């Protein structure tokens, strides 16, 4: 048995268990994707059917109209496969201080999505791209055969359009198995050396993200009888300095139906933010969360955010 995450954080500072101030709204447009990655925590796939409607998107846009200057983080699945993606991103762009899209890169080569690189560069949208390793075998093992070389080709296309220099392009690393990421700064240096030396491509920053024991990765841990061992490892590497920087204190995640969560991991676990009557809260009621001192919904998977150097959607929380 491991100690509950909330009790462990409470030993450090009880205030860390409460939402603080909204800085980023992360919007999951659905789990439809052109890939089926082995580590995906939202079970995204080509046959998925959870797709955010235009009505929910308009509710989110109205929120930004009333609360300008926040960061918008768009994710999926492959978020570009939502039929309203360009409408949403284009309409929200002038309302936010920063717009980030989490892309898998290979979407650029699917029929109907070929103009994405030009559209992204024209609008100077920050891209965060999954690249779990700088070797072909490791990437293809996680994300599918041929994905690595398609990703290299996609980054070259983005580099030609100013990404990695005048427009921000960041890559995401996550371990291929039940281990903590290496030091983010050192790994970023290795990535840049390897990718530029071997392929002539470049990017801005590398984000290291610890795998949460949920979704497909969680299922693989259970099949190999390593789930409890992995959780114990995360608990034993709990970093009190990371606890105060956990993303759920400044981010709210919106699912494809418009319901609110403290993070994308809680969304995958179906652990929504609840009001005082135990009712799920939607985007049209978000003001009560950002104006109140709402407790963060936690579980054992939260240890993935405080282990080692810590982890969030934009990488490590503390210096390694």
Backbone bond lengths (Angstrom), bond angles and torsions (degrees), N, CA, C in turn:
res aa  C-N    CA-C-N  psi(-1)  N-CA   C-N-CA  omega(-1)  CA-C   N-CA-C  phi
1 X - - - 1.461 - - 1.529 110.42 -
2 X 1.313 115.74 139.73 1.453 119.73 175.71 1.528 108.85 -109.46
3 X 1.301 115.50 155.15 1.457 120.70 177.97 1.526 108.90 -67.99
4 X 1.331 117.01 143.56 1.455 119.16 179.41 1.521 109.98 -62.05
5 X 1.332 115.20 146.20 1.463 120.45 -178.81 1.526 111.09 -59.56
6 X 1.316 116.79 -42.16 1.465 119.83 -178.02 1.518 111.97 -63.00
7 X 1.323 117.57 -39.14 1.464 119.88 179.46 1.518 110.86 -69.15
8 X 1.332 116.61 -34.79 1.466 120.27 179.00 1.534 110.53 -67.14
9 X 1.336 116.47 -43.02 1.462 120.05 178.76 1.520 110.66 -68.21
10 X 1.315 116.92 -37.51 1.463 120.91 179.97 1.522 111.75 -59.59
11 X 1.318 116.90 -30.47 1.463 120.88 177.11 1.535 111.73 -66.22
12 X 1.331 115.47 -25.66 1.467 120.61 179.66 1.519 110.64 -87.69
13 X 1.356 115.85 -56.59 1.459 121.12 179.58 1.526 107.58 -167.90
14 X 1.314 117.03 115.47 1.460 121.28 -176.25 1.526 112.38 -61.26
15 X 1.322 117.71 -27.75 1.468 120.68 -177.96 1.530 111.45 -65.21
16 X 1.331 117.57 -20.75 1.459 120.94 179.27 1.528 111.90 -67.49
17 X 1.317 117.57 -14.01 1.453 122.17 -178.69 1.524 112.50 -91.96
18 X 1.340 116.06 9.77 1.459 120.26 179.68 1.526 110.50 -123.87
19 X 1.340 115.01 143.70 1.454 120.64 175.39 1.528 108.94 -59.87
20 X 1.337 116.23 137.96 1.457 120.93 -175.22 1.527 111.90 -104.82
21 X 1.331 117.08 -74.18 1.465 121.31 -175.47 1.514 109.32 -148.17
22 X 1.341 116.49 130.88 1.459 119.81 -178.29 1.519 110.89 -72.77
23 X 1.334 115.20 122.99 1.454 122.21 174.61 1.528 111.34 -117.38
24 X 1.353 115.43 -33.13 1.463 120.70 -175.75 1.514 111.07 -133.89
25 X 1.327 116.05 131.60 1.452 121.18 169.62 1.523 106.74 -104.92
26 X 1.325 115.68 117.02 1.463 120.85 179.04 1.521 108.55 -100.08
27 X 1.316 115.54 122.32 1.464 121.04 -174.14 1.518 109.70 -113.88
28 X 1.334 115.66 119.76 1.459 121.28 177.01 1.528 108.20 -95.26
29 X 1.333 116.84 110.26 1.458 121.51 -175.64 1.525 113.66 -78.26
30 X 1.336 116.85 0.06 1.453 120.58 178.48 1.517 111.39 130.17
31 X 1.317 117.02 168.00 1.465 119.90 -175.30 1.523 113.71 -104.03
32 X 1.323 117.12 19.32 1.466 120.31 171.46 1.522 108.70 -71.00
33 X 1.327 117.23 130.71 1.467 121.31 -175.06 1.528 109.60 -151.66
34 X 1.317 116.00 151.46 1.466 120.19 175.86 1.524 112.16 -84.56
35 X 1.324 117.33 -1.11 1.468 122.32 177.67 1.527 109.64 -124.21
36 X 1.327 114.84 166.98 1.459 121.61 174.88 1.529 106.78 -136.68
37 X 1.343 116.47 80.86 1.461 121.97 -173.06 1.527 111.89 -75.60
38 X 1.315 115.20 144.61 1.464 120.68 -176.36 1.520 112.59 -66.81
39 X 1.339 118.15 -25.09 1.455 120.64 -175.70 1.523 113.23 -101.46
40 X 1.339 118.53 2.86 1.466 121.89 -171.66 1.527 111.77 -62.53
41 X 1.347 116.01 127.08 1.460 119.27 -178.00 1.526 112.64 -89.04
42 X 1.345 118.05 -9.82 1.467 120.31 178.01 1.529 111.91 -106.60
43 X 1.339 116.47 8.10 1.466 122.02 178.24 1.527 112.25 55.41
44 X 1.321 116.84 41.03 1.458 121.45 179.42 1.524 110.40 -69.67
45 X 1.345 115.29 146.58 1.462 120.15 -177.27 1.525 109.94 -167.09
46 X 1.341 117.04 163.73 1.465 120.72 179.46 1.520 114.15 -63.25
47 X 1.337 117.84 -22.43 1.464 120.42 -178.38 1.520 113.11 -102.01
48 X 1.349 117.10 10.87 1.467 120.15 178.94 1.523 109.93 -72.67
49 X 1.328 115.93 152.22 1.461 119.49 -174.94 1.533 113.32 -129.99
50 X 1.303 117.78 13.48 1.463 120.38 176.45 1.523 108.59 -86.23
51 X 1.319 116.98 100.48 1.462 122.03 -174.05 1.523 109.17 -128.52
52 X 1.327 117.30 125.27 1.457 121.42 -179.48 1.524 111.05 -63.99
53 X 1.331 115.83 135.21 1.456 121.36 -178.31 1.521 111.45 -83.39
54 X 1.325 115.72 164.89 1.458 121.53 177.72 1.527 110.89 -64.20
55 X 1.330 117.65 -31.71 1.469 120.56 179.58 1.524 111.38 -64.95
56 X 1.325 116.88 -43.71 1.464 120.05 178.23 1.523 110.18 -66.77
57 X 1.339 116.68 -40.78 1.463 120.52 177.68 1.518 110.75 -59.07
58 X 1.331 117.75 -42.48 1.463 120.41 178.63 1.527 111.68 -65.10
59 X 1.335 117.29 -34.31 1.472 120.15 175.28 1.530 110.65 -62.59
60 X 1.325 116.49 -39.75 1.462 120.88 179.49 1.529 110.18 -68.16
61 X 1.325 116.71 -42.63 1.471 120.24 177.98 1.524 110.48 -60.72
62 X 1.319 117.21 -40.98 1.468 120.30 177.88 1.517 111.16 -62.28
63 X 1.328 116.37 -36.11 1.464 119.44 176.62 1.522 110.54 -61.86
64 X 1.338 116.98 -44.31 1.459 120.13 179.88 1.528 111.86 -67.14
65 X 1.317 117.48 -32.24 1.462 119.98 176.21 1.522 111.12 -62.36
66 X 1.321 116.18 -35.67 1.465 121.35 179.67 1.523 112.90 -87.68
67 X 1.328 116.68 -14.10 1.472 121.67 -178.38 1.522 109.37 -136.91
68 X 1.324 118.40 65.99 1.468 121.04 -176.84 1.522 112.45 -70.51
69 X 1.340 116.17 159.27 1.464 121.03 172.98 1.502 115.98 92.28
70 X 1.336 117.90 5.67 1.457 120.90 177.21 1.530 110.12 -87.22
71 X 1.325 116.12 173.81 1.461 121.76 172.71 1.520 108.91 -94.22
72 X 1.329 116.64 135.67 1.459 122.25 174.68 1.524 108.43 -110.30
73 X 1.320 115.35 124.01 1.460 123.05 -179.35 1.530 107.29 -116.22
74 X 1.338 117.46 108.32 1.463 121.85 -176.55 1.522 110.00 -99.17
75 X 1.328 115.38 128.52 1.457 120.19 -177.40 1.520 110.52 -138.39
76 X 1.329 116.82 -176.86 1.462 122.71 -179.11 1.524 108.90 -152.63
77 X 1.340 116.16 -141.77 1.410 136.98 26.96 1.523 117.08 30.21
78 X 1.322 112.08 -161.90 1.449 118.08 167.47 1.525 105.17 -90.58
79 X 1.332 118.93 103.53 1.468 119.78 -172.54 1.514 113.12 -58.95
80 X 1.342 116.65 -28.20 1.461 120.70 -179.20 1.527 112.86 -64.05
81 X 1.336 117.78 -18.35 1.456 121.07 -178.39 1.524 113.05 -81.01
82 X 1.329 116.57 -10.54 1.461 118.37 170.77 1.528 107.54 -67.96
83 X 1.330 119.31 128.57 1.470 120.86 -175.13 1.528 114.09 -62.77
84 X 1.330 117.25 -15.74 1.462 121.07 -178.51 1.532 111.90 -105.29
85 X 1.340 116.39 13.62 1.461 120.38 -174.18 1.526 112.73 -57.78
86 X 1.321 118.00 -52.50 1.460 120.42 -175.56 1.530 111.56 -66.12
87 X 1.323 116.25 -36.63 1.468 119.64 175.56 1.522 110.14 -60.96
88 X 1.330 116.75 -46.77 1.456 121.29 -178.59 1.520 111.56 -62.99
89 X 1.335 116.76 -53.54 1.462 120.14 -177.43 1.527 111.35 -63.72
90 X 1.324 116.48 -42.52 1.457 119.41 -178.54 1.512 113.38 -66.64
91 X 1.326 117.12 -37.78 1.464 121.13 179.43 1.520 111.54 -73.25
92 X 1.326 116.76 -37.32 1.462 121.10 -177.83 1.522 112.98 -76.31
93 X 1.329 116.95 -26.02 1.464 121.44 -172.55 1.531 114.09 -50.24
94 X 1.346 120.18 -48.88 1.471 118.99 -179.29 1.524 114.20 -74.59
95 X 1.319 117.18 -6.52 1.463 120.99 -176.80 1.522 113.36 -96.47
96 X 1.337 116.89 -12.91 1.465 120.93 -173.46 1.526 110.34 -116.17
97 X 1.328 115.90 159.30 1.464 120.05 177.30 1.516 111.55 -81.18
98 X 1.337 116.33 -26.15 1.458 121.56 179.94 1.513 108.77 -153.76
99 X 1.329 116.38 135.29 1.456 120.80 177.43 1.516 108.40 -121.49
100 X 1.332 116.06 120.77 1.458 122.67 -179.94 1.523 109.47 -116.35
101 X 1.313 116.09 139.70 1.459 121.27 174.72 1.517 108.55 -122.61
102 X 1.313 115.81 132.63 1.467 121.48 177.51 1.523 108.21 -95.48
103 X 1.314 115.67 105.89 1.454 121.95 -175.06 1.519 111.04 -111.14
104 X 1.343 116.13 151.34 1.466 118.65 176.58 1.528 112.09 -94.23
105 X 1.347 117.08 2.56 1.468 124.34 177.43 1.527 113.62 74.02
106 X 1.333 117.95 -44.54 1.463 119.48 -176.56 1.519 112.55 -68.94
107 X 1.307 117.90 -15.69 1.466 121.59 178.32 1.527 110.76 -59.81
108 X 1.340 117.55 -25.62 1.469 121.26 -179.05 1.525 112.37 -60.73
109 X 1.337 117.25 -21.80 1.458 121.20 -174.60 1.521 113.03 -102.89
110 X 1.330 115.98 5.34 1.460 120.00 175.67 1.534 109.56 -86.29
111 X 1.308 116.81 145.75 1.457 121.43 -179.14 1.527 110.74 -59.04
112 X 1.320 115.71 128.99 1.459 121.41 179.04 1.515 114.01 97.19
113 X 1.344 116.58 -8.72 1.471 120.00 -177.24 1.532 112.35 -118.61
114 X 1.313 116.37 12.66 1.461 120.70 -173.38 1.530 113.16 -65.36
115 X 1.325 117.78 -25.52 1.469 119.28 -176.86 1.527 113.45 -86.65
116 X 1.313 116.87 0.89 1.466 119.94 -177.88 1.537 113.69 -56.23
117 X 1.345 120.08 -47.24 1.466 118.49 -179.12 1.529 113.10 -56.67
118 X 1.337 117.15 -41.55 1.465 120.23 178.27 1.523 111.12 -66.28
119 X 1.322 116.18 -41.85 1.471 120.73 -179.64 1.518 111.21 -65.16
120 X 1.328 115.78 -42.70 1.465 119.95 178.05 1.535 110.93 -61.22
121 X 1.314 116.71 -48.45 1.467 119.36 -176.33 1.521 111.61 -67.80
122 X 1.318 117.30 -37.88 1.458 120.98 178.56 1.527 110.90 -59.38
123 X 1.326 116.51 -38.89 1.464 121.53 -177.90 1.529 113.30 -94.40
124 X 1.356 115.64 0.57 1.466 122.00 177.66 1.537 112.14 51.66
125 X 1.302 115.44 45.69 1.449 121.46 179.47 1.529 109.92 -82.56
126 X 1.319 117.11 131.78 1.455 122.26 178.44 1.529 109.01 -67.82
127 X 1.310 116.73 130.02 1.453 121.40 179.62 1.523 110.81 -111.23
128 X 1.327 114.60 137.09 1.459 122.08 174.90 1.521 105.96 -121.63
129 X 1.318 116.50 114.87 1.463 121.63 -170.25 1.518 111.82 -116.74
130 X 1.314 115.73 135.69 1.455 120.69 177.74 1.526 110.75 -72.16
131 X 1.323 115.45 127.08 1.475 121.95 176.22 1.530 106.19 -151.79
132 X 1.351 116.73 80.55 1.460 120.76 -170.31 1.524 115.84 -68.53
133 X 1.329 117.26 -2.25 1.459 120.07 175.13 1.529 108.15 -168.02
134 X 1.323 116.71 166.89 1.462 119.38 175.25 1.526 111.73 -102.22
135 X 1.337 116.40 12.27 1.466 120.36 175.30 1.522 110.11 -113.62
136 X 1.313 115.25 143.86 1.469 121.05 -175.04 1.520 112.33 -62.48
137 X 1.312 117.02 -44.21 1.469 119.86 -175.13 1.526 111.88 -63.31
138 X 1.332 117.13 -44.18 1.463 120.05 -178.79 1.522 112.19 -65.41
139 X 1.330 116.50 -41.76 1.465 119.87 179.89 1.522 110.72 -66.27
140 X 1.322 116.92 -46.39 1.464 119.84 -178.38 1.516 111.67 -65.63
141 X 1.334 117.78 -31.53 1.462 120.44 177.41 1.523 111.34 -65.37
142 X 1.326 116.78 -36.88 1.462 121.07 -179.77 1.512 112.63 -81.93
143 X 1.347 116.91 -40.01 1.464 120.17 -165.45 1.521 114.58 -115.06
144 X 1.325 117.37 -9.20 1.457 119.61 178.41 1.523 112.62 119.24
145 X 1.320 116.14 149.77 1.461 121.72 -177.19 1.526 111.05 -61.27
146 X 1.321 115.66 131.65 1.454 121.59 177.27 1.510 115.28 87.58
147 X 1.340 116.98 -6.28 1.467 120.27 -176.18 1.527 111.32 -67.31
148 X 1.323 116.98 -37.51 1.470 119.36 -176.50 1.525 111.29 -60.39
149 X 1.319 117.46 -51.74 1.460 119.55 -176.41 1.522 111.77 -68.08
150 X 1.329 117.38 -32.65 1.462 119.70 173.74 1.530 110.25 -64.02
151 X 1.333 116.42 -39.46 1.460 120.84 179.42 1.522 110.88 -65.42
152 X 1.337 116.82 -40.71 1.467 120.90 177.16 1.531 109.89 -60.75
153 X 1.322 116.19 -45.56 1.466 120.85 179.29 1.518 110.84 -61.72
154 X 1.337 116.65 -40.20 1.462 121.10 -179.86 1.526 111.30 -65.41
155 X 1.330 117.30 -41.71 1.469 120.35 179.34 1.523 110.41 -65.31
156 X 1.333 117.06 -37.12 1.464 119.70 176.27 1.531 110.33 -60.52
157 X 1.317 116.84 -42.12 1.457 121.39 177.89 1.521 110.74 -61.44
158 X 1.327 116.29 -41.30 1.461 120.65 179.76 1.529 111.13 -69.38
159 X 1.328 117.14 -41.36 1.466 120.64 176.88 1.525 111.06 -57.15
160 X 1.326 116.62 -41.30 1.466 121.12 179.84 1.525 112.18 -63.79
161 X 1.329 115.85 -20.23 1.459 121.23 -178.37 1.526 112.47 -103.55
162 X 1.332 116.99 13.33 1.461 121.11 175.55 1.500 115.72 100.31
163 X 1.331 117.56 -5.29 1.468 119.53 179.27 1.528 110.86 -71.87
164 X 1.315 114.93 141.33 1.452 121.22 -176.54 1.511 112.05 92.37
165 X 1.344 116.24 -10.44 1.472 122.10 176.73 1.524 109.16 -127.02
166 X 1.332 117.33 -86.81 1.464 120.27 -177.28 1.523 113.04 -79.58
167 X 1.337 117.20 -19.80 1.472 121.59 177.61 1.523 108.04 -121.69
168 X 1.315 116.06 136.99 1.466 120.77 -171.52 1.523 112.68 -75.97
169 X 1.313 115.09 126.94 1.464 123.62 174.44 1.519 108.17 -129.38
170 X 1.326 116.20 119.06 1.460 121.77 -179.49 1.524 110.01 -119.94
171 X 1.317 116.08 144.93 1.461 121.52 178.47 1.519 110.05 -108.13
172 X 1.320 115.14 153.89 1.464 121.24 -179.11 1.518 109.87 -117.42
173 X 1.328 115.11 128.34 1.465 122.08 174.70 1.523 109.36 -109.87
174 X 1.318 116.21 135.48 1.458 120.42 167.78 1.520 108.13 -136.48
175 X 1.324 118.27 143.72 1.467 120.54 -176.85 1.526 112.05 -59.48
176 X 1.308 115.67 150.32 1.456 120.59 179.33 1.517 113.21 -78.85
177 X 1.336 117.19 -13.09 1.458 120.92 -178.59 1.515 111.24 -144.34
178 X 1.336 117.35 -162.80 1.465 122.43 -175.36 1.533 112.60 -80.92
179 X 1.320 115.24 70.61 1.465 120.74 -179.65 1.522 109.09 -145.28
180 X 1.330 116.17 161.84 1.455 120.69 176.28 1.532 109.52 -81.74
181 X 1.327 117.61 152.06 1.465 119.44 176.56 1.522 111.16 -64.55
182 X 1.323 115.09 154.17 1.462 119.89 172.96 1.528 109.07 -71.84
183 X 1.329 116.87 172.94 1.463 121.57 178.80 1.533 110.30 -53.95
184 X 1.322 116.50 127.40 1.460 120.94 -173.55 1.532 112.38 -61.61
185 X 1.319 116.88 -43.18 1.465 120.63 -177.63 1.536 110.74 -63.92
186 X 1.324 116.15 -44.99 1.467 119.96 -178.76 1.529 111.10 -68.77
187 X 1.337 115.91 -39.49 1.461 119.48 -179.85 1.527 110.70 -67.56
188 X 1.322 116.88 -37.45 1.467 120.21 176.97 1.525 110.81 -60.71
189 X 1.313 116.30 -41.48 1.465 120.54 178.31 1.519 110.87 -62.24
190 X 1.344 116.65 -42.95 1.465 120.21 178.31 1.525 111.13 -63.67
191 X 1.322 116.28 -44.10 1.466 120.97 178.54 1.523 110.49 -56.86
192 X 1.334 115.94 -49.06 1.462 119.82 -176.53 1.530 110.93 -63.83
193 X 1.328 116.24 -41.23 1.467 119.48 178.89 1.525 111.11 -63.94
194 X 1.333 116.43 -46.59 1.462 121.08 -175.66 1.532 112.00 -69.89
195 X 1.318 116.80 -45.66 1.464 119.57 -175.83 1.526 112.01 -72.06
196 X 1.321 116.65 -36.05 1.461 118.05 177.76 1.533 110.47 -76.22
197 X 1.333 115.89 -41.73 1.456 119.57 -178.66 1.511 112.88 -65.05
198 X 1.330 117.11 -38.47 1.464 120.72 -175.92 1.532 114.40 -91.57
199 X 1.341 116.15 -28.31 1.462 118.51 -173.32 1.531 113.76 -131.85
200 X 1.319 117.63 -6.24 1.457 120.73 179.75 1.512 114.30 70.67
201 X 1.331 117.87 23.96 1.461 120.87 -179.80 1.524 110.16 -108.38
202 X 1.336 115.37 159.04 1.461 119.91 -175.90 1.528 110.06 -146.25
203 X 1.334 115.55 163.31 1.461 122.20 -178.31 1.519 107.64 -153.34
204 X 1.331 117.23 176.62 1.463 120.47 -177.21 1.528 112.87 -89.26
205 X 1.322 116.95 -64.70 1.464 120.03 -174.87 1.528 110.81 -132.46
206 X 1.336 114.80 154.23 1.458 121.43 172.58 1.520 108.51 -107.89
207 X 1.329 116.67 131.80 1.456 122.30 175.48 1.527 108.72 -106.47
208 X 1.317 117.16 122.58 1.462 120.20 175.11 1.526 108.80 -95.51
209 X 1.320 115.93 128.07 1.464 121.43 -177.83 1.526 109.59 -126.82
210 X 1.316 115.73 125.64 1.462 121.24 178.35 1.526 109.82 -73.28
211 X 1.317 117.05 135.81 1.460 120.55 177.30 1.526 110.78 -65.83
212 X 1.317 116.44 127.40 1.468 120.64 172.94 1.528 108.23 -82.68
213 X 1.324 118.16 140.04 1.468 120.99 -177.06 1.518 112.48 -77.73
214 X 1.343 115.56 59.21 1.462 122.19 -179.41 1.529 108.21 -137.26
215 X 1.323 116.84 175.73 1.454 120.86 177.64 1.521 112.70 58.89
216 X 1.330 115.49 -145.46 1.462 120.01 -177.26 1.521 111.71 -66.49
217 X 1.343 116.41 -35.21 1.465 118.34 178.38 1.524 110.18 -65.97
218 X 1.328 116.43 -41.16 1.467 120.20 177.45 1.513 111.77 -61.92
219 X 1.338 116.35 -40.74 1.464 120.00 178.99 1.524 111.46 -65.25
220 X 1.338 116.21 -37.87 1.468 118.66 179.08 1.523 110.85 -66.97
221 X 1.331 116.68 -35.44 1.472 120.01 176.69 1.530 110.92 -63.60
222 X 1.317 116.02 -41.19 1.465 119.72 -179.55 1.527 111.14 -67.39
223 X 1.332 116.60 -39.75 1.465 120.17 -179.86 1.525 111.61 -64.17
224 X 1.342 116.33 -33.85 1.466 120.27 179.53 1.524 111.98 -93.45
225 X 1.335 116.26 8.11 1.466 122.58 178.59 1.533 111.94 58.98
226 X 1.345 116.93 36.81 1.461 121.61 -179.69 1.529 113.01 -116.04
227 X 1.324 116.93 4.31 1.464 120.08 -174.76 1.519 111.91 -61.21
228 X 1.320 116.95 -52.30 1.468 120.30 -178.88 1.526 111.60 -65.30
229 X 1.315 116.40 -37.27 1.468 121.05 178.18 1.525 110.81 -63.22
230 X 1.323 115.56 -40.95 1.476 120.35 179.67 1.524 110.60 -66.33
231 X 1.339 116.92 -44.62 1.462 120.11 177.88 1.522 111.20 -59.85
232 X 1.317 116.18 -42.02 1.465 120.68 179.18 1.518 110.41 -62.81
233 X 1.317 117.28 -40.44 1.463 121.23 177.77 1.527 111.03 -62.08
234 X 1.327 116.73 -42.25 1.461 120.40 178.16 1.525 110.77 -62.95
235 X 1.329 116.27 -43.45 1.467 119.99 -179.88 1.522 111.05 -64.11
236 X 1.314 116.65 -43.59 1.468 120.55 -177.71 1.520 111.65 -65.28
237 X 1.328 117.27 -23.24 1.461 121.52 179.38 1.529 112.32 -100.88
238 X 1.320 117.08 18.01 1.467 122.13 177.49 1.534 110.27 -54.89
239 X 1.328 115.19 128.89 1.465 121.35 -178.49 1.527 109.13 -113.36
240 X 1.331 119.26 109.07 1.472 121.13 -178.27 1.524 112.61 -60.90
241 X 1.328 117.66 -25.87 1.465 120.12 179.21 1.532 111.15 -72.85
242 X 1.323 116.12 -27.73 1.468 119.99 176.93 1.522 111.43 -77.98
243 X 1.322 116.65 -26.02 1.472 120.90 -174.71 1.528 112.37 -59.50
244 X 1.305 117.18 -36.17 1.462 120.09 -178.82 1.511 114.06 -75.86
245 X 1.335 116.62 -11.38 1.467 120.73 -177.28 1.523 113.54 -109.56
246 X 1.335 117.30 9.39 1.456 119.27 -177.00 1.533 110.60 -58.20
247 X 1.336 115.36 140.58 1.459 121.00 -169.97 1.519 113.31 -64.36
248 X 1.332 117.26 -25.44 1.468 119.41 -176.13 1.523 113.31 -69.28
249 X 1.315 118.44 -5.83 1.465 121.36 175.09 1.522 111.28 -82.43
250 X 1.335 117.68 -15.84 1.462 120.02 -176.19 1.530 113.33 -136.09
251 X 1.316 117.18 6.65 1.462 121.02 -178.40 1.518 109.56 -129.00
252 X 1.315 116.35 146.83 1.460 122.24 169.72 1.520 107.29 -126.85
253 X 1.318 115.52 134.41 1.459 122.29 -178.31 1.528 109.45 -103.90
254 X 1.329 116.14 135.20 1.463 122.16 -179.79 1.519 108.85 -113.60
255 X 1.330 117.25 127.89 1.463 118.99 179.96 1.524 110.90 -88.04
256 X 1.318 116.75 178.84 1.467 122.25 -173.04 1.524 112.87 -64.12
257 X 1.331 117.17 -18.12 1.460 121.11 178.11 1.529 112.46 -97.19
258 X 1.354 115.96 -1.43 1.454 119.68 178.98 1.511 114.77 91.05
259 X 1.326 117.93 9.54 1.461 121.37 178.90 1.520 109.99 -87.11
260 X 1.340 116.47 153.48 1.460 122.54 -170.88 1.526 113.00 -103.25
261 X 1.342 113.94 143.73 1.466 122.26 178.95 1.528 108.37 -138.85
262 X 1.322 115.51 161.27 1.466 119.61 177.34 1.518 112.40 -74.90
263 X 1.336 117.48 -21.37 1.462 120.74 178.48 1.517 109.09 -166.54
264 X 1.321 115.92 170.98 1.460 121.95 179.99 1.527 111.90 -66.61
265 X 1.340 116.71 -30.44 1.462 119.80 178.14 1.533 110.50 -68.05
266 X 1.337 116.75 -43.87 1.463 119.58 176.63 1.527 110.76 -62.27
267 X 1.336 115.67 -35.42 1.455 119.89 177.08 1.523 110.20 -60.45
268 X 1.330 116.99 -44.83 1.461 121.24 178.86 1.529 111.79 -64.25
269 X 1.328 116.27 -30.17 1.468 122.13 -179.91 1.530 112.59 -87.59
270 X 1.339 116.96 -2.56 1.457 122.87 -175.88 1.528 111.25 56.67
271 X 1.333 114.72 53.62 1.458 122.70 177.73 1.529 107.78 -120.87
272 X 1.346 117.70 78.60 1.464 121.57 -173.65 1.525 113.28 -76.29
273 X 1.327 114.89 165.23 1.465 120.70 170.82 1.525 107.32 -74.36
274 X 1.317 117.07 132.88 1.463 122.50 -178.24 1.519 111.09 -114.57
275 X 1.325 115.93 147.68 1.463 118.56 175.45 1.522 109.28 -81.67
276 X 1.306 116.66 -175.53 1.467 121.03 -174.90 1.516 113.13 -66.88
277 X 1.326 116.68 -15.17 1.463 121.27 177.91 1.532 111.99 -99.60
278 X 1.353 115.85 8.42 1.453 120.16 179.12 1.510 114.27 78.58
279 X 1.329 117.45 18.95 1.458 122.52 -178.26 1.523 110.46 -99.40
280 X 1.330 116.64 140.54 1.462 120.47 178.06 1.522 110.61 -64.25
281 X 1.335 116.58 145.83 1.458 122.57 -176.37 1.522 109.72 -108.09
282 X 1.327 116.55 134.84 1.462 121.09 -179.57 1.523 110.46 -103.70
283 X 1.334 115.35 173.63 1.462 121.82 -177.87 1.529 111.90 -59.39
284 X 1.324 118.03 -31.88 1.465 119.29 -178.99 1.522 111.79 -74.27
285 X 1.332 116.76 -8.48 1.462 121.36 178.38 1.528 112.05 -115.00
286 X 1.314 116.87 15.34 1.463 121.34 -172.90 1.524 113.06 -63.43
287 X 1.328 118.18 -25.34 1.463 120.86 -177.26 1.521 111.70 -57.76
288 X 1.339 117.39 -34.68 1.463 119.16 -178.49 1.521 111.75 -67.42
289 X 1.343 116.39 -25.80 1.470 119.53 178.75 1.524 110.34 -79.03
290 X 1.337 116.79 -46.54 1.464 118.88 -175.44 1.526 111.84 -75.13
291 X 1.334 117.17 -17.06 1.462 119.99 178.55 1.524 112.43 -95.50
292 X 1.328 116.92 -12.65 1.459 120.31 -176.21 1.507 112.57 -114.05
293 X 1.322 116.63 172.29 1.460 122.25 179.95 1.525 108.35 -96.97
294 X 1.319 115.93 76.36 1.461 121.12 -175.22 1.527 111.28 -82.10
295 X 1.341 116.84 135.76 1.473 119.42 175.84 1.523 110.38 -71.51
296 X 1.321 115.85 144.44 1.460 122.02 177.49 1.527 109.11 -80.48
297 X 1.321 116.51 134.27 1.462 121.79 177.95 1.525 107.95 -80.78
298 X 1.326 117.17 121.68 1.466 120.90 -174.16 1.527 112.19 -123.26
299 X 1.333 114.88 162.01 1.453 122.29 175.65 1.517 109.33 -155.76
300 X 1.314 117.24 -178.67 1.463 120.63 -178.61 1.524 112.23 -60.53
301 X 1.334 117.25 -31.52 1.468 120.47 -178.73 1.528 112.28 -63.36
302 X 1.338 117.04 -19.37 1.463 121.19 -179.30 1.529 112.29 -64.78
303 X 1.319 117.68 -20.25 1.468 120.59 177.41 1.531 111.37 -61.16
304 X 1.337 117.47 -22.45 1.465 119.07 178.48 1.525 111.62 -65.71
305 X 1.336 117.09 -22.28 1.467 120.77 -179.40 1.528 113.15 -87.23
306 X 1.318 117.52 -13.27 1.466 120.05 -177.30 1.519 112.92 -119.64
307 X 1.321 117.80 5.51 1.470 120.78 179.94 1.522 110.80 -82.82
308 X 1.307 115.98 138.99 1.460 120.41 177.67 1.517 112.02 62.51
309 X 1.337 116.61 -123.06 1.469 121.18 179.16 1.514 111.93 -82.32
310 X 1.320 116.97 3.71 1.453 120.50 -178.20 1.506 110.74 79.44
311 X 1.327 115.90 167.91 1.454 119.63 -174.51 1.519 110.01 -155.54
312 X 1.331 115.22 139.77 1.455 121.06 173.37 1.517 107.99 -150.55
313 X 1.313 117.21 -176.04 1.476 120.24 -176.90 1.515 113.24 -66.34
314 X 1.324 117.27 -14.14 1.464 120.27 175.53 1.534 110.84 -117.50
315 X 1.330 115.92 31.58 1.458 120.40 171.09 1.513 115.80 96.67
316 X 1.332 114.68 -158.21 1.470 122.08 -175.21 1.522 111.38 -62.81
317 X 1.335 115.59 149.14 1.454 121.72 -177.58 1.533 113.12 -94.62
318 X 1.311 116.90 -27.65 1.454 121.50 179.48 1.524 109.45 -134.18
319 X 1.299 116.66 159.31 1.452 120.15 178.77 1.517 110.26 -64.47
320 X 1.320 115.62 141.53 1.456 120.12 -178.75 1.513 112.75 -72.74
